[in-house]
């Protein structure tokens, strides 16, 4: 078995460069734990891509539930499981919260649309927000005024950014994360997304999602002074989001060809925000 924490580092570096870079700003003694947490999120988020069909995906999710719950078996030899279980014990992470994340990933396996904004918010809280909460706990014990709410804001912003970035891929397999009630509010529909039609109505619905992401980022930025210094690294993966959202305001923006932010710009943004969370603001 490869050394568990080295495996996690390599996995995050390959599949989530922003989190890999953000972890460099964390205290050295906590970086390996962050790598294990982020590697777990990478693994569970990729199950739809690797399993292709719902049933194999469900079996893989159950494998992860058993692994988090301590069921002995082949999972014990998995490097991410080995690292994560050590982190759970050392930092007092909640296995129930991590299992809730796994449960929420069941939505990813099917092509049922996201029915409502409320459902989307719950999904974001059970996936992205749980990772931010766990990262904060690793870095500062999870203590601090308003940190749970800030982790929720971070999770909401991150989930919206992921939906906007993955819209072409989701549309190609007729999977919809943009809430149906939000689409209906602006006169758009699921078939606009699946057909790749960048209608005025669809653009308006996506603009409403971007506005929500900016509001969450603004709350984080305004509350940055309350975040303990060691915990700032937990929020740094969001640093590139604001300039990326700004690019979507250009007349040339095509929601089915999301803009790209050069890697050097992403790294520079992470470095800047590491010195002041106030710079997260759009």
Order of alpha helices (4+ residues) and beta strands (2+ residues): alpha-alpha-alpha-alpha-alpha-alpha-alpha-alpha-alpha-alpha-alpha-alpha-alpha-alpha-alpha-alpha-alpha
